[in-house]
Amino acid sequence: MRALADADLRRALPGRDSELTSLEHRDAIERLREGSQHTIRFRESRFDGSCMTYALGLDTQDTYRRVALAFEPPVFAGKEFADWLADHIEEQDAPSMGALVMYFEGDTWRHVGMIDDVDGPRVVSKWGEMAVFEHGLDEAPVGYGDNVRFFEKPDPKRALDLFLTYARAVTSEEEIADILR
């Protein structure tokens, strides 16, 4: 586990609870550049999915969507899945290219991104349901946590297999089989 810097920038960044549109979110981050030397860069707008589905490539997989939309309450790649996933993939001591970086507040999962460059390191992550940004490890909103852990990133097929294993554990084999028919 690696603690994050408690910087003014992190407190000033709009977080997942802000009611800004994607464009307003992007503009707010750019305005912060005037008083800060941050290196956050907008990558793309993505209105579907979450940080977890983006990082694992689940947001483009029809099977994931079918399962995630089939249950009430929903079974999706959120906090409970992140907690489960952390016990089912290999944790790393240091960031490596393409690895997952999971942000925690204490022991509570809050956010995930991918290491895009080990020098720095640089992270690519989807902030809320809005845009995808490239940022330094310590350049995430304070609401995303106070420490990080690094994990192997499964390829999209394995990520889907892991999600389906999780879904079967919290529902039943029969329910998942019915959805996938």
Helices and strands as residue ranges (DSSP letters): E 2-3, H 8-12, H 22-32, E 41-45, H 51-56, G 58-60, H 62-68, H 79-86, E 91-92, E 100-105, E 108-117, E 122-126, E 131-136, G 142-144, E 147-151, H 156-170, H 173-180
